[in-house]
């Protein structure tokens, strides 16, 4: 059951992130730390972006645990 919830939350987060990046005119500027070669902030940016889906899943689980 929790696997279904996690998969659904991950799919929803991915969909929302894709729509936001596609809708923002400055999406390239937001992703520039990843696309520029030799940027010293690339590792920090990748780690933060990788942690966002897990934070969303943890928020869903924390909300469901309260009820």
N, C-alpha and C positions, 0 to 999 in steps of 0.2 A: 504494500500500500504506500509506504513512504517513498519507494522508488518511483511510483507513478507521480506522486506529488513533486518530487525533485525534478523528474523529467519534464513535467508540465511547466514548472517554474522556470527551468532553464530555457525551454522553448519560447516562453513568453518574454523572458528577458532578452533573448537573442533577437526576437522579432522587433521588440520596442527599440533596441539599440540600432538595428538596421534601419528602421524607419527614421529615427532621429538623425543618424548620420547622413542618410539620403536627403532629408528635408533641410538640413542646415546648409546655408550657402558657404559657411566657413568651415566645412567639414575637413577640407584639405589642411587648413591651418591647425585644426585640432589634432590631426594625425601626422603632422609634419615631424614630430620627434621620432616617429617610427620609420618614416620614409627617407629621411636625410641620413646619408652615410656619415659615420664618425661622430654622431651626436652623443655627448656624454650622458644625456638624460634618457637614452633609449631603454636601458635596462630598468630604470625606475618606472618609466611609462608603461612598459610591458607588464611589469609586476602589478602595478595598480590596476591596469585594465583586466588582467587575469583574475584579480581578486574581486572585482565587481559582481560577477555572477554568483560567486560563493556567498557574498554578503547578502545578495537578494534572497538566496535560498535560506540562509540562516534567519533572515527577517521573517520569511514565511513560516518557518518552523517555530520561531519564537512566538509569533502571533497565534499560531494554532495551539501551542502549549498553554497559553494563557486561558483559552476558552474551555 
